Amino acid sequence: MSYPDDCIQNLLGKNAWWERNEDNSLCRGALVRTYVQFFSSIPLELTTERSDAHNHHLAKVVARPLRADGRMAEAESLPVAGLPRLDGAHCYVVNRAKRRPCLVLGAVDQRLITASLIRGMSKWKGHLFFWAAPFFGVKQAARDGYNPDFVERIRHADYRSFFWDRLPDDDGEGSILRLDQVQPVGYEYQSCEHLGWRLSKQALAIMDEWLSWLIHDTLPDNELSSFRNLMQENSA
């Protein structure tokens, strides 16, 4: 796999960033594919209203902004049996989702919870999840692609939340990893598809440096800081 000269992957040399995940193990750095949510700056609450007061089979569905102060949409008509209204602080939230490649970042190999400790509880309270960050293609559509200048700055490590990479078996213009959109993915075998690749040990170490930069907003003297300094010197 070839990379342009101005990207951090070249610090490791040719074919040293990705490696085969022969047994498709769920590990940090593994490449999987799953449905990821597209989050809006303001969440959307899903509400329903009966189109006919005497008919449960027809309903009007409305997505409204969900306010952080807890004020929800007022009930304007009779509820629908298939999607009843929730009381208190609960509500239905709706997001668009798309099947995307993701990088597994953590919460793998968790210790299973003893069944007796969660017996009688709602199942969701004991479900385990791992963390994954989604990749998005650079050239998504003619009207909705990434600005090439923006992509270049991402490739040069100008932004903590964005990471440029070229996925295995992809000869396109690359993909953007959104580290600020890490999402939980269930451990059920149907929750994701294993793609047979993972980051090498050296690549995962650089990704950990990047995550530390994102979380702590500090960048000690390491491979990532050296690369950023080099890119800044070349652009000066």
mmCIF file of the C-alpha atoms, coordinates in Angstrom:
data_MODEL
# 
_entry.id   MODEL 
# 
loop_
_atom_site.group_PDB 
_atom_site.id 
_atom_site.type_symbol 
_atom_site.label_atom_id 
_atom_site.label_alt_id 
_atom_site.label_comp_id 
_atom_site.label_asym_id 
_atom_site.label_entity_id 
_atom_site.label_seq_id 
_atom_site.pdbx_PDB_ins_code 
_atom_site.Cartn_x 
_atom_site.Cartn_y 
_atom_site.Cartn_z 
_atom_site.occupancy 
_atom_site.B_iso_or_equiv 
_atom_site.pdbx_formal_charge 
_atom_site.auth_seq_id 
_atom_site.auth_comp_id 
_atom_site.auth_asym_id 
_atom_site.auth_atom_id 
_atom_site.pdbx_PDB_model_num 
ATOM 1   C CA . MET A 1 1   ? 0.000   0.000   0.000  1.00 0.00 ? 1   MET A CA 1 
ATOM 2   C CA . SER A 1 2   ? 1.413   3.391   -0.973 1.00 0.00 ? 2   SER A CA 1 
ATOM 3   C CA . TYR A 1 3   ? 1.097   6.612   1.005  1.00 0.00 ? 3   TYR A CA 1 
ATOM 4   C CA . PRO A 1 4   ? 1.919   10.200  0.042  1.00 0.00 ? 4   PRO A CA 1 
ATOM 5   C CA . ASP A 1 5   ? 5.128   11.645  1.431  1.00 0.00 ? 5   ASP A CA 1 
ATOM 6   C CA . ASP A 1 6   ? 3.364   14.149  3.714  1.00 0.00 ? 6   ASP A CA 1 
ATOM 7   C CA . CYS A 1 7   ? 1.570   11.748  6.062  1.00 0.00 ? 7   CYS A CA 1 
ATOM 8   C CA . ILE A 1 8   ? 2.479   10.186  9.389  1.00 0.00 ? 8   ILE A CA 1 
ATOM 9   C CA . GLN A 1 9   ? 2.200   6.626   8.053  1.00 0.00 ? 9   GLN A CA 1 
ATOM 10  C CA . ASN A 1 10  ? 5.516   7.089   6.228  1.00 0.00 ? 10  ASN A CA 1 
ATOM 11  C CA . LEU A 1 11  ? 7.347   7.287   9.557  1.00 0.00 ? 11  LEU A CA 1 
ATOM 12  C CA . LEU A 1 12  ? 7.044   3.501   9.757  1.00 0.00 ? 12  LEU A CA 1 
ATOM 13  C CA . GLY A 1 13  ? 8.164   2.689   6.221  1.00 0.00 ? 13  GLY A CA 1 
ATOM 14  C CA . LYS A 1 14  ? 6.399   0.829   3.449  1.00 0.00 ? 14  LYS A CA 1 
ATOM 15  C CA . ASN A 1 15  ? 3.624   -1.653  4.362  1.00 0.00 ? 15  ASN A CA 1 
ATOM 16  C CA . ALA A 1 16  ? 4.208   -1.139  8.079  1.00 0.00 ? 16  ALA A CA 1 
ATOM 17  C CA . TRP A 1 17  ? 0.972   0.624   9.068  1.00 0.00 ? 17  TRP A CA 1 
ATOM 18  C CA . TRP A 1 18  ? -1.676  -2.074  8.499  1.00 0.00 ? 18  TRP A CA 1 
ATOM 19  C CA . GLU A 1 19  ? -1.218  -5.804  8.990  1.00 0.00 ? 19  GLU A CA 1 
ATOM 20  C CA . ARG A 1 20  ? -3.419  -8.849  8.491  1.00 0.00 ? 20  ARG A CA 1 
ATOM 21  C CA . ASN A 1 21  ? -5.721  -9.815  11.346 1.00 0.00 ? 21  ASN A CA 1 
ATOM 22  C CA . GLU A 1 22  ? -5.665  -13.481 10.432 1.00 0.00 ? 22  GLU A CA 1 
ATOM 23  C CA . ASP A 1 23  ? -8.080  -14.750 13.069 1.00 0.00 ? 23  ASP A CA 1 
ATOM 24  C CA . ASN A 1 24  ? -10.378 -11.681 12.918 1.00 0.00 ? 24  ASN A CA 1 
ATOM 25  C CA . SER A 1 25  ? -9.872  -11.127 16.627 1.00 0.00 ? 25  SER A CA 1 
ATOM 26  C CA . LEU A 1 26  ? -11.611 -8.184  18.244 1.00 0.00 ? 26  LEU A CA 1 
ATOM 27  C CA . CYS A 1 27  ? -8.630  -6.168  19.425 1.00 0.00 ? 27  CYS A CA 1 
ATOM 28  C CA . ARG A 1 28  ? -7.494  -2.563  19.679 1.00 0.00 ? 28  ARG A CA 1 
ATOM 29  C CA . GLY A 1 29  ? -6.605  -1.336  16.208 1.00 0.00 ? 29  GLY A CA 1 
ATOM 30  C CA . ALA A 1 30  ? -8.852  -3.850  14.408 1.00 0.00 ? 30  ALA A CA 1 
ATOM 31  C CA . LEU A 1 31  ? -10.721 -2.696  11.318 1.00 0.00 ? 31  LEU A CA 1 
ATOM 32  C CA . VAL A 1 32  ? -14.437 -3.531  11.373 1.00 0.00 ? 32  VAL A CA 1 
ATOM 33  C CA . ARG A 1 33  ? -17.553 -2.386  9.551  1.00 0.00 ? 33  ARG A CA 1 
ATOM 34  C CA . THR A 1 34  ? -20.741 -1.445  11.364 1.00 0.00 ? 34  THR A CA 1 
ATOM 35  C CA . TYR A 1 35  ? -23.607 1.027   11.294 1.00 0.00 ? 35  TYR A CA 1 
ATOM 36  C CA . VAL A 1 36  ? -22.540 4.371   12.764 1.00 0.00 ? 36  VAL A CA 1 
ATOM 37  C CA . GLN A 1 37  ? -24.766 7.228   13.747 1.00 0.00 ? 37  GLN A CA 1 
ATOM 38  C CA . PHE A 1 38  ? -24.526 10.705  12.244 1.00 0.00 ? 38  PHE A CA 1 
ATOM 39  C CA . PHE A 1 39  ? -24.917 13.032  15.194 1.00 0.00 ? 39  PHE A CA 1 
ATOM 40  C CA . SER A 1 40  ? -26.446 16.481  14.828 1.00 0.00 ? 40  SER A CA 1 
ATOM 41  C CA . SER A 1 41  ? -25.172 19.437  16.821 1.00 0.00 ? 41  SER A CA 1 
ATOM 42  C CA . ILE A 1 42  ? -28.623 19.461  18.432 1.00 0.00 ? 42  ILE A CA 1 
ATOM 43  C CA . PRO A 1 43  ? -30.213 16.008  18.954 1.00 0.00 ? 43  PRO A CA 1 
ATOM 44  C CA . LEU A 1 44  ? -33.602 15.274  17.465 1.00 0.00 ? 44  LEU A CA 1 
ATOM 45  C CA . GLU A 1 45  ? -36.488 13.859  19.461 1.00 0.00 ? 45  GLU A CA 1 
ATOM 46  C CA . LEU A 1 46  ? -38.940 11.551  17.719 1.00 0.00 ? 46  LEU A CA 1 
ATOM 47  C CA . THR A 1 47  ? -42.612 12.115  18.497 1.00 0.00 ? 47  THR A CA 1 
ATOM 48  C CA . THR A 1 48  ? -45.736 10.517  17.070 1.00 0.00 ? 48  THR A CA 1 
ATOM 49  C CA . GLU A 1 49  ? -49.329 11.608  16.727 1.00 0.00 ? 49  GLU A CA 1 
ATOM 50  C CA . ARG A 1 50  ? -52.363 9.686   15.588 1.00 0.00 ? 50  ARG A CA 1 
ATOM 51  C CA . SER A 1 51  ? -53.598 10.703  12.182 1.00 0.00 ? 51  SER A CA 1 
ATOM 52  C CA . ASP A 1 52  ? -57.018 9.370   13.147 1.00 0.00 ? 52  ASP A CA 1 
ATOM 53  C CA . ALA A 1 53  ? -58.216 9.279   16.735 1.00 0.00 ? 53  ALA A CA 1 
ATOM 54  C CA . HIS A 1 54  ? -59.853 5.888   16.117 1.00 0.00 ? 54  HIS A CA 1 
ATOM 55  C CA . ASN A 1 55  ? -57.009 4.239   14.194 1.00 0.00 ? 55  ASN A CA 1 
ATOM 56  C CA . HIS A 1 56  ? -53.706 2.945   15.621 1.00 0.00 ? 56  HIS A CA 1 
ATOM 57  C CA . HIS A 1 57  ? -52.374 1.889   12.222 1.00 0.00 ? 57  HIS A CA 1 
ATOM 58  C CA . LEU A 1 58  ? -51.755 5.396   10.879 1.00 0.00 ? 58  LEU A CA 1 
ATOM 59  C CA . ALA A 1 59  ? -49.565 7.976   12.589 1.00 0.00 ? 59  ALA A CA 1 
ATOM 60  C CA . LYS A 1 60  ? -47.690 11.171  11.886 1.00 0.00 ? 60  LYS A CA 1 
ATOM 61  C CA . VAL A 1 61  ? -44.022 11.048  12.887 1.00 0.00 ? 61  VAL A CA 1 
ATOM 62  C CA . VAL A 1 62  ? -42.207 14.287  13.669 1.00 0.00 ? 62  VAL A CA 1 
ATOM 63  C CA . ALA A 1 63  ? -38.528 14.908  14.508 1.00 0.00 ? 63  ALA A CA 1 
ATOM 64  C CA . ARG A 1 64  ? -38.046 17.974  16.702 1.00 0.00 ? 64  ARG A CA 1 
ATOM 65  C CA . PRO A 1 65  ? -34.991 19.557  18.333 1.00 0.00 ? 65  PRO A CA 1 
ATOM 66  C CA . LEU A 1 66  ? -34.297 18.054  21.766 1.00 0.00 ? 66  LEU A CA 1 
ATOM 67  C CA . ARG A 1 67  ? -33.485 20.726  24.310 1.00 0.00 ? 67  ARG A CA 1 
ATOM 68  C CA . ALA A 1 68  ? -30.783 20.131  26.905 1.00 0.00 ? 68  ALA A CA 1 
ATOM 69  C CA . ASP A 1 69  ? -32.895 21.850  29.589 1.00 0.00 ? 69  ASP A CA 1 
ATOM 70  C CA . GLY A 1 70  ? -35.267 18.887  29.541 1.00 0.00 ? 70  GLY A CA 1 
ATOM 71  C CA . ARG A 1 71  ? -38.215 20.649  27.934 1.00 0.00 ? 71  ARG A CA 1 
ATOM 72  C CA . MET A 1 72  ? -39.848 18.130  25.624 1.00 0.00 ? 72  MET A CA 1 
ATOM 73  C CA . ALA A 1 73  ? -42.422 18.495  22.914 1.00 0.00 ? 73  ALA A CA 1 
ATOM 74  C CA . GLU A 1 74  ? -45.926 18.824  24.322 1.00 0.00 ? 74  GLU A CA 1 
ATOM 75  C CA . ALA A 1 75  ? -48.419 16.069  23.598 1.00 0.00 ? 75  ALA A CA 1 
ATOM 76  C CA . GLU A 1 76  ? -50.731 17.389  20.913 1.00 0.00 ? 76  GLU A CA 1 
ATOM 77  C CA . SER A 1 77  ? -52.895 14.343  20.214 1.00 0.00 ? 77  SER A CA 1 
ATOM 78  C CA . LEU A 1 78  ? -53.604 10.779  21.257 1.00 0.00 ? 78  LEU A CA 1 
ATOM 79  C CA . PRO A 1 79  ? -50.572 8.463   21.549 1.00 0.00 ? 79  PRO A CA 1 
ATOM 80  C CA . VAL A 1 80  ? -49.795 5.651   19.129 1.00 0.00 ? 80  VAL A CA 1 
ATOM 81  C CA . ALA A 1 81  ? -49.763 2.092   20.485 1.00 0.00 ? 81  ALA A CA 1 
ATOM 82  C CA . GLY A 1 82  ? -46.696 1.045   18.456 1.00 0.00 ? 82  GLY A CA 1 
ATOM 83  C CA . LEU A 1 83  ? -44.574 3.924   19.817 1.00 0.00 ? 83  LEU A CA 1 
ATOM 84  C CA . PRO A 1 84  ? -46.038 4.966   23.167 1.00 0.00 ? 84  PRO A CA 1 
ATOM 85  C CA . ARG A 1 85  ? -45.087 8.189   24.867 1.00 0.00 ? 85  ARG A CA 1 
ATOM 86  C CA . LEU A 1 86  ? -42.429 7.917   27.532 1.00 0.00 ? 86  LEU A CA 1 
ATOM 87  C CA . ASP A 1 87  ? -42.748 9.535   30.913 1.00 0.00 ? 87  ASP A CA 1 
ATOM 88  C CA . GLY A 1 88  ? -40.221 11.578  32.819 1.00 0.00 ? 88  GLY A CA 1 
ATOM 89  C CA . ALA A 1 89  ? -36.752 12.116  31.381 1.00 0.00 ? 89  ALA A CA 1 
ATOM 90  C CA . HIS A 1 90  ? -37.005 9.395   28.723 1.00 0.00 ? 90  HIS A CA 1 
ATOM 91  C CA . CYS A 1 91  ? -37.622 10.089  25.056 1.00 0.00 ? 91  CYS A CA 1 
ATOM 92  C CA . TYR A 1 92  ? -36.960 8.651   21.615 1.00 0.00 ? 92  TYR A CA 1 
ATOM 93  C CA . VAL A 1 93  ? -33.926 10.107  19.834 1.00 0.00 ? 93  VAL A CA 1 
ATOM 94  C CA . VAL A 1 94  ? -33.499 9.695   16.083 1.00 0.00 ? 94  VAL A CA 1 
ATOM 95  C CA . ASN A 1 95  ? -30.239 9.782   14.109 1.00 0.00 ? 95  ASN A CA 1 
ATOM 96  C CA . ARG A 1 96  ? -29.296 8.922   10.550 1.00 0.00 ? 96  ARG A CA 1 
ATOM 97  C CA . ALA A 1 97  ? -26.972 5.912   10.321 1.00 0.00 ? 97  ALA A CA 1 
ATOM 98  C CA . LYS A 1 98  ? -24.727 4.460   7.644  1.00 0.00 ? 98  LYS A CA 1 
ATOM 99  C CA . ARG A 1 99  ? -22.587 1.329   7.354  1.00 0.00 ? 99  ARG A CA 1 
ATOM 100 C CA . ARG A 1 100 ? -18.979 2.492   7.604  1.00 0.00 ? 100 ARG A CA 1 
ATOM 101 C CA . PRO A 1 101 ? -15.489 1.085   8.311  1.00 0.00 ? 101 PRO A CA 1 
ATOM 102 C CA . CYS A 1 102 ? -14.459 1.712   11.916 1.00 0.00 ? 102 CYS A CA 1 
ATOM 103 C CA . LEU A 1 103 ? -11.287 1.474   13.968 1.00 0.00 ? 103 LEU A CA 1 
ATOM 104 C CA . VAL A 1 104 ? -11.629 -0.381  17.277 1.00 0.00 ? 104 VAL A CA 1 
ATOM 105 C CA . LEU A 1 105 ? -10.084 1.826   19.967 1.00 0.00 ? 105 LEU A CA 1 
ATOM 106 C CA . GLY A 1 106 ? -10.804 0.201   23.292 1.00 0.00 ? 106 GLY A CA 1 
ATOM 107 C CA . ALA A 1 107 ? -12.990 -1.597  25.838 1.00 0.00 ? 107 ALA A CA 1 
ATOM 108 C CA . VAL A 1 108 ? -12.199 -5.008  24.348 1.00 0.00 ? 108 VAL A CA 1 
ATOM 109 C CA . ASP A 1 109 ? -11.545 -8.171  26.376 1.00 0.00 ? 109 ASP A CA 1 
ATOM 110 C CA . GLN A 1 110 ? -13.770 -6.978  29.192 1.00 0.00 ? 110 GLN A CA 1 
ATOM 111 C CA . ARG A 1 111 ? -14.427 -9.311  32.074 1.00 0.00 ? 111 ARG A CA 1 
ATOM 112 C CA . LEU A 1 112 ? -17.856 -10.936 31.730 1.00 0.00 ? 112 LEU A CA 1 
ATOM 113 C CA . ILE A 1 113 ? -20.341 -9.981  34.428 1.00 0.00 ? 113 ILE A CA 1 
ATOM 114 C CA . THR A 1 114 ? -21.479 -12.817 36.653 1.00 0.00 ? 114 THR A CA 1 
ATOM 115 C CA . ALA A 1 115 ? -25.056 -13.662 35.666 1.00 0.00 ? 115 ALA A CA 1 
ATOM 116 C CA . SER A 1 116 ? -26.304 -13.667 39.256 1.00 0.00 ? 116 SER A CA 1 
ATOM 117 C CA . LEU A 1 117 ? -25.223 -10.030 39.689 1.00 0.00 ? 117 LEU A CA 1 
ATOM 118 C CA . ILE A 1 118 ? -27.514 -8.762  36.928 1.00 0.00 ? 118 ILE A CA 1 
ATOM 119 C CA . ARG A 1 119 ? -30.393 -11.239 37.216 1.00 0.00 ? 119 ARG A CA 1 
ATOM 120 C CA . GLY A 1 120 ? -33.727 -9.428  37.315 1.00 0.00 ? 120 GLY A CA 1 
ATOM 121 C CA . MET A 1 121 ? -32.286 -6.201  35.919 1.00 0.00 ? 121 MET A CA 1 
ATOM 122 C CA . SER A 1 122 ? -33.073 -4.649  32.553 1.00 0.00 ? 122 SER A CA 1 
ATOM 123 C CA . LYS A 1 123 ? -30.752 -6.303  30.034 1.00 0.00 ? 123 LYS A CA 1 
ATOM 124 C CA . TRP A 1 124 ? -29.243 -3.033  28.804 1.00 0.00 ? 124 TRP A CA 1 
ATOM 125 C CA . LYS A 1 125 ? -27.777 -2.395  32.262 1.00 0.00 ? 125 LYS A CA 1 
ATOM 126 C CA . GLY A 1 126 ? -25.374 -5.311  31.877 1.00 0.00 ? 126 GLY A CA 1 
ATOM 127 C CA . HIS A 1 127 ? -24.648 -5.286  28.144 1.00 0.00 ? 127 HIS A CA 1 
ATOM 128 C CA . LEU A 1 128 ? -20.987 -4.802  27.212 1.00 0.00 ? 128 LEU A CA 1 
ATOM 129 C CA . PHE A 1 129 ? -19.773 -2.554  24.406 1.00 0.00 ? 129 PHE A CA 1 
ATOM 130 C CA . PHE A 1 130 ? -16.447 -1.739  22.768 1.00 0.00 ? 130 PHE A CA 1 
ATOM 131 C CA . TRP A 1 131 ? -15.414 1.637   21.367 1.00 0.00 ? 131 TRP A CA 1 
ATOM 132 C CA . ALA A 1 132 ? -15.010 2.314   17.661 1.00 0.00 ? 132 ALA A CA 1 
ATOM 133 C CA . ALA A 1 133 ? -14.345 5.452   15.615 1.00 0.00 ? 133 ALA A CA 1 
ATOM 134 C CA . PRO A 1 134 ? -15.792 5.780   12.078 1.00 0.00 ? 134 PRO A CA 1 
ATOM 135 C CA . PHE A 1 135 ? -13.945 6.377   8.807  1.00 0.00 ? 135 PHE A CA 1 
ATOM 136 C CA . PHE A 1 136 ? -15.536 8.575   6.124  1.00 0.00 ? 136 PHE A CA 1 
ATOM 137 C CA . GLY A 1 137 ? -14.376 8.667   2.526  1.00 0.00 ? 137 GLY A CA 1 
ATOM 138 C CA . VAL A 1 138 ? -12.650 11.852  1.431  1.00 0.00 ? 138 VAL A CA 1 
ATOM 139 C CA . LYS A 1 139 ? -14.562 11.983  -1.848 1.00 0.00 ? 139 LYS A CA 1 
ATOM 140 C CA . GLN A 1 140 ? -18.088 11.211  -0.708 1.00 0.00 ? 140 GLN A CA 1 
ATOM 141 C CA . ALA A 1 141 ? -19.993 12.981  -3.485 1.00 0.00 ? 141 ALA A CA 1 
ATOM 142 C CA . ALA A 1 142 ? -19.550 15.760  -6.013 1.00 0.00 ? 142 ALA A CA 1 
ATOM 143 C CA . ARG A 1 143 ? -21.399 18.248  -3.806 1.00 0.00 ? 143 ARG A CA 1 
ATOM 144 C CA . ASP A 1 144 ? -20.453 16.848  -0.420 1.00 0.00 ? 144 ASP A CA 1 
ATOM 145 C CA . GLY A 1 145 ? -16.778 15.922  -0.552 1.00 0.00 ? 145 GLY A CA 1 
ATOM 146 C CA . TYR A 1 146 ? -14.000 17.216  1.663  1.00 0.00 ? 146 TYR A CA 1 
ATOM 147 C CA . ASN A 1 147 ? -12.214 20.402  0.662  1.00 0.00 ? 147 ASN A CA 1 
ATOM 148 C CA . PRO A 1 148 ? -8.734  19.312  -0.615 1.00 0.00 ? 148 PRO A CA 1 
ATOM 149 C CA . ASP A 1 149 ? -7.049  22.046  1.441  1.00 0.00 ? 149 ASP A CA 1 
ATOM 150 C CA . PHE A 1 150 ? -8.824  20.799  4.548  1.00 0.00 ? 150 PHE A CA 1 
ATOM 151 C CA . VAL A 1 151 ? -7.754  17.216  3.786  1.00 0.00 ? 151 VAL A CA 1 
ATOM 152 C CA . GLU A 1 152 ? -4.145  18.327  3.421  1.00 0.00 ? 152 GLU A CA 1 
ATOM 153 C CA . ARG A 1 153 ? -4.214  20.012  6.813  1.00 0.00 ? 153 ARG A CA 1 
ATOM 154 C CA . ILE A 1 154 ? -5.753  16.899  8.358  1.00 0.00 ? 154 ILE A CA 1 
ATOM 155 C CA . ARG A 1 155 ? -2.997  14.791  6.777  1.00 0.00 ? 155 ARG A CA 1 
ATOM 156 C CA . HIS A 1 156 ? -0.438  17.149  8.306  1.00 0.00 ? 156 HIS A CA 1 
ATOM 157 C CA . ALA A 1 157 ? -1.915  16.572  11.808 1.00 0.00 ? 157 ALA A CA 1 
ATOM 158 C CA . ASP A 1 158 ? -3.319  20.063  12.270 1.00 0.00 ? 158 ASP A CA 1 
ATOM 159 C CA . TYR A 1 159 ? -6.469  18.860  14.055 1.00 0.00 ? 159 TYR A CA 1 
ATOM 160 C CA . ARG A 1 160 ? -6.770  16.533  17.032 1.00 0.00 ? 160 ARG A CA 1 
ATOM 161 C CA . SER A 1 161 ? -10.201 15.147  16.117 1.00 0.00 ? 161 SER A CA 1 
ATOM 162 C CA . PHE A 1 162 ? -9.406  14.244  12.493 1.00 0.00 ? 162 PHE A CA 1 
ATOM 163 C CA . PHE A 1 163 ? -6.978  11.615  11.232 1.00 0.00 ? 163 PHE A CA 1 
ATOM 164 C CA . TRP A 1 164 ? -6.203  10.864  7.570  1.00 0.00 ? 164 TRP A CA 1 
ATOM 165 C CA . ASP A 1 165 ? -5.532  7.310   6.460  1.00 0.00 ? 165 ASP A CA 1 
ATOM 166 C CA . ARG A 1 166 ? -5.720  5.002   3.463  1.00 0.00 ? 166 ARG A CA 1 
ATOM 167 C CA . LEU A 1 167 ? -7.607  1.819   4.232  1.00 0.00 ? 167 LEU A CA 1 
ATOM 168 C CA . PRO A 1 168 ? -6.416  -1.581  3.007  1.00 0.00 ? 168 PRO A CA 1 
ATOM 169 C CA . ASP A 1 169 ? -7.785  -2.608  -0.400 1.00 0.00 ? 169 ASP A CA 1 
ATOM 170 C CA . ASP A 1 170 ? -8.707  1.026   -1.064 1.00 0.00 ? 170 ASP A CA 1 
ATOM 171 C CA . ASP A 1 171 ? -6.805  2.825   -3.819 1.00 0.00 ? 171 ASP A CA 1 
ATOM 172 C CA . GLY A 1 172 ? -8.912  5.980   -3.551 1.00 0.00 ? 172 GLY A CA 1 
ATOM 173 C CA . GLU A 1 173 ? -8.105  9.378   -2.102 1.00 0.00 ? 173 GLU A CA 1 
ATOM 174 C CA . GLY A 1 174 ? -8.088  8.193   1.483  1.00 0.00 ? 174 GLY A CA 1 
ATOM 175 C CA . SER A 1 175 ? -10.464 8.354   4.426  1.00 0.00 ? 175 SER A CA 1 
ATOM 176 C CA . ILE A 1 176 ? -10.946 10.572  7.458  1.00 0.00 ? 176 ILE A CA 1 
ATOM 177 C CA . LEU A 1 177 ? -11.117 8.974   10.896 1.00 0.00 ? 177 LEU A CA 1 
ATOM 178 C CA . ARG A 1 178 ? -13.366 10.978  13.234 1.00 0.00 ? 178 ARG A CA 1 
ATOM 179 C CA . LEU A 1 179 ? -11.885 10.471  16.684 1.00 0.00 ? 179 LEU A CA 1 
ATOM 180 C CA . ASP A 1 180 ? -14.463 12.813  18.232 1.00 0.00 ? 180 ASP A CA 1 
ATOM 181 C CA . GLN A 1 181 ? -17.256 10.479  17.115 1.00 0.00 ? 181 GLN A CA 1 
ATOM 182 C CA . VAL A 1 182 ? -16.226 7.342   19.011 1.00 0.00 ? 182 VAL A CA 1 
ATOM 183 C CA . GLN A 1 183 ? -19.316 5.172   19.395 1.00 0.00 ? 183 GLN A CA 1 
ATOM 184 C CA . PRO A 1 184 ? -20.263 2.100   21.455 1.00 0.00 ? 184 PRO A CA 1 
ATOM 185 C CA . VAL A 1 185 ? -20.709 -1.140  19.516 1.00 0.00 ? 185 VAL A CA 1 
ATOM 186 C CA . GLY A 1 186 ? -22.231 -4.246  21.054 1.00 0.00 ? 186 GLY A CA 1 
ATOM 187 C CA . TYR A 1 187 ? -20.317 -7.485  21.500 1.00 0.00 ? 187 TYR A CA 1 
ATOM 188 C CA . GLU A 1 188 ? -22.988 -9.505  19.675 1.00 0.00 ? 188 GLU A CA 1 
ATOM 189 C CA . TYR A 1 189 ? -21.534 -11.201 16.594 1.00 0.00 ? 189 TYR A CA 1 
ATOM 190 C CA . GLN A 1 190 ? -24.136 -9.485  14.384 1.00 0.00 ? 190 GLN A CA 1 
ATOM 191 C CA . SER A 1 191 ? -23.125 -6.000  15.514 1.00 0.00 ? 191 SER A CA 1 
ATOM 192 C CA . CYS A 1 192 ? -20.091 -5.676  13.245 1.00 0.00 ? 192 CYS A CA 1 
ATOM 193 C CA . GLU A 1 193 ? -18.259 -7.263  10.333 1.00 0.00 ? 193 GLU A CA 1 
ATOM 194 C CA . HIS A 1 194 ? -14.552 -8.044  10.693 1.00 0.00 ? 194 HIS A CA 1 
ATOM 195 C CA . LEU A 1 195 ? -12.506 -6.840  7.706  1.00 0.00 ? 195 LEU A CA 1 
ATOM 196 C CA . GLY A 1 196 ? -9.357  -8.887  8.342  1.00 0.00 ? 196 GLY A CA 1 
ATOM 197 C CA . TRP A 1 197 ? -6.961  -6.000  9.069  1.00 0.00 ? 197 TRP A CA 1 
ATOM 198 C CA . ARG A 1 198 ? -5.556  -4.245  12.104 1.00 0.00 ? 198 ARG A CA 1 
ATOM 199 C CA . LEU A 1 199 ? -2.995  -1.568  12.891 1.00 0.00 ? 199 LEU A CA 1 
ATOM 200 C CA . SER A 1 200 ? 0.538   -2.808  13.450 1.00 0.00 ? 200 SER A CA 1 
ATOM 201 C CA . LYS A 1 201 ? 2.004   -2.488  16.936 1.00 0.00 ? 201 LYS A CA 1 
ATOM 202 C CA . GLN A 1 202 ? 3.982   0.604   15.898 1.00 0.00 ? 202 GLN A CA 1 
ATOM 203 C CA . ALA A 1 203 ? 0.945   2.187   14.224 1.00 0.00 ? 203 ALA A CA 1 
ATOM 204 C CA . LEU A 1 204 ? -1.191  1.563   17.298 1.00 0.00 ? 204 LEU A CA 1 
ATOM 205 C CA . ALA A 1 205 ? 1.432   3.289   19.449 1.00 0.00 ? 205 ALA A CA 1 
ATOM 206 C CA . ILE A 1 206 ? 1.178   6.403   17.243 1.00 0.00 ? 206 ILE A CA 1 
ATOM 207 C CA . MET A 1 207 ? -2.630  6.227   17.406 1.00 0.00 ? 207 MET A CA 1 
ATOM 208 C CA . ASP A 1 208 ? -2.377  6.145   21.215 1.00 0.00 ? 208 ASP A CA 1 
ATOM 209 C CA . GLU A 1 209 ? -0.251  9.308   21.060 1.00 0.00 ? 209 GLU A CA 1 
ATOM 210 C CA . TRP A 1 210 ? -2.942  10.918  18.926 1.00 0.00 ? 210 TRP A CA 1 
ATOM 211 C CA . LEU A 1 211 ? -5.709  9.882   21.350 1.00 0.00 ? 211 LEU A CA 1 
ATOM 212 C CA . SER A 1 212 ? -3.719  11.265  24.281 1.00 0.00 ? 212 SER A CA 1 
ATOM 213 C CA . TRP A 1 213 ? -3.381  14.549  22.373 1.00 0.00 ? 213 TRP A CA 1 
ATOM 214 C CA . LEU A 1 214 ? -7.157  14.604  21.800 1.00 0.00 ? 214 LEU A CA 1 
ATOM 215 C CA . ILE A 1 215 ? -8.041  13.835  25.420 1.00 0.00 ? 215 ILE A CA 1 
ATOM 216 C CA . HIS A 1 216 ? -5.430  15.839  27.307 1.00 0.00 ? 216 HIS A CA 1 
ATOM 217 C CA . ASP A 1 217 ? -4.667  18.629  24.802 1.00 0.00 ? 217 ASP A CA 1 
ATOM 218 C CA . THR A 1 218 ? -0.950  18.115  25.390 1.00 0.00 ? 218 THR A CA 1 
ATOM 219 C CA . LEU A 1 219 ? 1.661   16.715  23.045 1.00 0.00 ? 219 LEU A CA 1 
ATOM 220 C CA . PRO A 1 220 ? 4.948   15.542  24.609 1.00 0.00 ? 220 PRO A CA 1 
ATOM 221 C CA . ASP A 1 221 ? 8.080   14.834  22.612 1.00 0.00 ? 221 ASP A CA 1 
ATOM 222 C CA . ASN A 1 222 ? 7.104   11.772  20.571 1.00 0.00 ? 222 ASN A CA 1 
ATOM 223 C CA . GLU A 1 223 ? 6.638   10.536  16.992 1.00 0.00 ? 223 GLU A CA 1 
ATOM 224 C CA . LEU A 1 224 ? 3.495   12.611  16.500 1.00 0.00 ? 224 LEU A CA 1 
ATOM 225 C CA . SER A 1 225 ? 5.014   15.857  17.752 1.00 0.00 ? 225 SER A CA 1 
ATOM 226 C CA . SER A 1 226 ? 8.097   15.299  15.576 1.00 0.00 ? 226 SER A CA 1 
ATOM 227 C CA . PHE A 1 227 ? 5.902   14.803  12.519 1.00 0.00 ? 227 PHE A CA 1 
ATOM 228 C CA . ARG A 1 228 ? 3.852   17.928  13.233 1.00 0.00 ? 228 ARG A CA 1 
ATOM 229 C CA . ASN A 1 229 ? 7.021   19.992  13.673 1.00 0.00 ? 229 ASN A CA 1 
ATOM 230 C CA . LEU A 1 230 ? 8.356   18.679  10.349 1.00 0.00 ? 230 LEU A CA 1 
ATOM 231 C CA . MET A 1 231 ? 5.117   19.575  8.527  1.00 0.00 ? 231 MET A CA 1 
ATOM 232 C CA . GLN A 1 232 ? 5.098   23.072  10.055 1.00 0.00 ? 232 GLN A CA 1 
ATOM 233 C CA . GLU A 1 233 ? 8.701   23.646  9.003  1.00 0.00 ? 233 GLU A CA 1 
ATOM 234 C CA . ASN A 1 234 ? 7.957   22.520  5.427  1.00 0.00 ? 234 ASN A CA 1 
ATOM 235 C CA . SER A 1 235 ? 4.939   24.825  5.171  1.00 0.00 ? 235 SER A CA 1 
ATOM 236 C CA . ALA A 1 236 ? 6.769   27.842  6.572  1.00 0.00 ? 236 ALA A CA 1 
# 
